[in-house]
Amino acid sequence: MVEKDQKIQVIVRKRPLNSKEISKGDQDILQRLSADTLIVREQKLKVDLTKYIEEHHFNFDGVYSEDISNQELYISAVQPIVQASFQGAKVTCFAYGQTGSGKTFTMMGEESIPGLYLLAATDLFYYRDQYFRNIKFTVSFYEIYCGKLHDLLNDRNQLFAREDAKQNVNIVGLQNKPVETVEALMKIIGTGMESRTTGQTGANDDSSRSHAILEINLKQGKKVVGKMSFIDLAGSERGADVSGADFKTRMDGAEINKSLLALKECIRALDQEKRHTPFRGSKLTQVLKDSFLGNCRTVMIANVSPGLLSCEHTLNTLRYADRVKELKKGEKGDKAGKDDKLANILMLPRQNVNVVRYNVEENEETLPPPKPIKNEEDSSRLLFKKANKDDNKFKSKIGSGISGGKNVNQKPFMPPPKAVEKKPPQVNMEELSEKHEQLIGIILAEEEDLINSHRKMIDEMVDMIKHQMGLLSEVDKPGSDVDNYVRELDTVLSIKEDMIKGIREKLRVFNDHLRQEEDLTLAFEKNKAVMDVFNLDAHDDDLLQDIDD
Ligand SMILES: Nc1ncnc2c1ncn2[C@@H]1O[C@H](COP(=O)(O)OP(=O)(O)OP(=O)(O)O)[C@@H](O)[C@H]1O
């Protein structure tokens, strides 16, 4: 059960394997070990092609398994903080995770399965009717798609966020509809959801590329006295669409990546009660500014898919959720900072602290079954012991069996010499990714500047055309001042020339950067392919070192 006084709660929800995954023979690699612990059993290949399992242990404020309903999740994780919105708090609930991991199922629910929107709305109206009759509700629903705001309750009209003199962020033109009943509220949300999925091209993956923000304001007269927000975030893997895809997809991916990283930083700032909240880092955090300041309650639900085929995305989701609160645990010090910097780049996976490795028998096709836990309280330590000592079947043939955490001096394993004739190049993926990240930032800013300058030029040209028409009609008159006409025309043409030159230069620089970005993407893909061949991730520094030695 989530504690209602805690400012930030990070919980994980695992969905069941779906029929498609089952028909593909996908396996469930996630095990909820206790109320707050989850294990991911990642299947890996050594350089000599023997299989081994890497177990990643994660701790969160709550871990919910596939048999938990939306209602049970709501009662345990969200209901305790809903009431706070009547005491002036800004209550925010995020659904984070890979596309198809259950974010919308959690938020919206499905036919006859209520989601958090309806469950929370029912309680809000109940509390209001019982204890706060002078409060009225209004609702707004909008999305952030490709860095732009669209009103889901007004034909997806584009909206603009502006900061006023008091540094409050206002969304100009956003519809804020009064609602009197839960049914009316749900009808409005339904309209917004429809607009979200069909508004673009009708393609389903468009909704997974946008963040949907539902805000229920509690008002006394004109004054907002509390707020409940639900954010169904873009598919987290979309942020990694920075290589391979076409340019527009890469740009969208970069924008999503930027917003998810900025979101993490803002929640961390809130968690650590920092004086500065970096909400200007993205459009998403900018519009959510007041949810990060003052009296706030936040729940982040990290949704995960259970299948082996989703393993990489699941690990990325869990690492992201882990980092949202990790520093509070105060145990990782400088190393966490360094790893975090690396992991921020292109959402690269970061090495976990609690990792257990053990071999898979040669003829063993499937993952080992989850080990029974006797004592939930002490389950995490129990598993470490088992993997290391008792279980002959999974005992490591070469090396320690346990790495990371407490046993840092022991190398995970040494690959046999004959299997490492080819050496992977020592590539600095970190540097490459950092360069790419910077370049994407520059390109996005240049794109905006180019479009604005072009628009400004057209406006000025229209004025100049009007002026030139005036000149022509003057010069056509008998006895006109031709000298003046020539002088004016010369001035107009040189202004035009300068304007065109200026835009051309911007275009040239922009094109140069696009080309550089393509080259970097190619270099990144090439090096990633090499790392994949050697089954390394960007953090297998020890292993790279071993192979090099
Ligand atoms: N806890 C659950 N129990 C049963 N089915 C679930 C659960 N979570 C998700 N599903 C099913 O999985 C599918 C994908 O879920 P959902 O659409 O919510 O994913 P999503 O993360 O919102 O994806 P997207 O980013 O594309 O919107 C749906 O068919 C949904 O019914």
The ligand as an SDF file (V2000), in Angstrom:
LIG
                    3D

 31 33  0  0  0  0  0  0  0  0999 V2000
   -2.9150   -5.7360  -16.7490 N   0  0  0  0  0  0  0  0  0  0  0  0
   -3.4410   -6.1800  -17.9050 C   0  0  0  0  0  0  0  0  0  0  0  0
   -4.2980   -7.2270  -17.9070 N   0  0  0  0  0  0  0  0  0  0  0  0
   -4.8180   -7.6690  -19.0750 C   0  0  0  0  0  0  0  0  0  0  0  0
   -4.5250   -7.1620  -20.2860 N   0  0  0  0  0  0  0  0  0  0  0  0
   -3.6950   -6.1330  -20.3500 C   0  0  0  0  0  0  0  0  0  0  0  0
   -3.0920   -5.5780  -19.1630 C   0  0  0  0  0  0  0  0  0  0  0  0
   -2.3080   -4.5720  -19.5300 N   0  0  0  0  0  0  0  0  0  0  0  0
   -2.4030   -4.4760  -20.8700 C   0  0  0  0  0  0  0  0  0  0  0  0
   -3.2160   -5.4110  -21.3740 N   0  0  0  0  0  0  0  0  0  0  0  0
   -3.5240   -5.6120  -22.7920 C   0  0  0  0  0  0  0  0  0  0  0  0
   -2.3330   -5.3990  -23.5380 O   0  0  0  0  0  0  0  0  0  0  0  0
   -2.5980   -4.6580  -24.7300 C   0  0  0  0  0  0  0  0  0  0  0  0
   -1.7310   -3.4140  -24.7870 C   0  0  0  0  0  0  0  0  0  0  0  0
   -2.0600   -2.5650  -23.7020 O   0  0  0  0  0  0  0  0  0  0  0  0
   -2.1530   -0.9950  -23.8470 P   0  0  0  0  0  0  0  0  0  0  0  0
   -2.8240   -0.5780  -25.1160 O   0  0  0  0  0  0  0  0  0  0  0  0
   -2.7110   -0.4770  -22.5920 O   0  0  0  0  0  0  0  0  0  0  0  0
   -0.6140   -0.6260  -23.9870 O   0  0  0  0  0  0  0  0  0  0  0  0
    0.0450    0.8290  -24.0230 P   0  0  0  0  0  0  0  0  0  0  0  0
    1.2460    0.7490  -23.1690 O   0  0  0  0  0  0  0  0  0  0  0  0
   -0.9470    1.8650  -23.7080 O   0  0  0  0  0  0  0  0  0  0  0  0
    0.4790    0.9440  -25.5330 O   0  0  0  0  0  0  0  0  0  0  0  0
    0.5310    2.2920  -26.4490 P   0  0  0  0  0  0  0  0  0  0  0  0
    1.7910    2.9940  -26.0540 O   0  0  0  0  0  0  0  0  0  0  0  0
    0.5820    1.7190  -27.8380 O   0  0  0  0  0  0  0  0  0  0  0  0
   -0.6860    3.1000  -26.2090 O   0  0  0  0  0  0  0  0  0  0  0  0
   -4.0750   -4.3400  -24.7270 C   0  0  0  0  0  0  0  0  0  0  0  0
   -4.7100   -5.2460  -25.5890 O   0  0  0  0  0  0  0  0  0  0  0  0
   -4.5170   -4.5770  -23.2970 C   0  0  0  0  0  0  0  0  0  0  0  0
   -5.8190   -5.1040  -23.2620 O   0  0  0  0  0  0  0  0  0  0  0  0
  1  2  1  0
  2  3  1  0
  2  7  2  0
  3  4  2  0
  4  5  1  0
  5  6  2  0
  6  7  1  0
  6 10  1  0
  7  8  1  0
  8  9  2  0
  9 10  1  0
 10 11  1  0
 11 12  1  0
 11 30  1  0
 12 13  1  0
 13 14  1  0
 13 28  1  0
 14 15  1  0
 15 16  1  0
 16 17  2  0
 16 18  1  0
 16 19  1  0
 19 20  1  0
 20 21  2  0
 20 22  1  0
 20 23  1  0
 23 24  1  0
 24 25  2  0
 24 26  1  0
 24 27  1  0
 28 29  1  0
 28 30  1  0
 30 31  1  0
M  END
$$$$
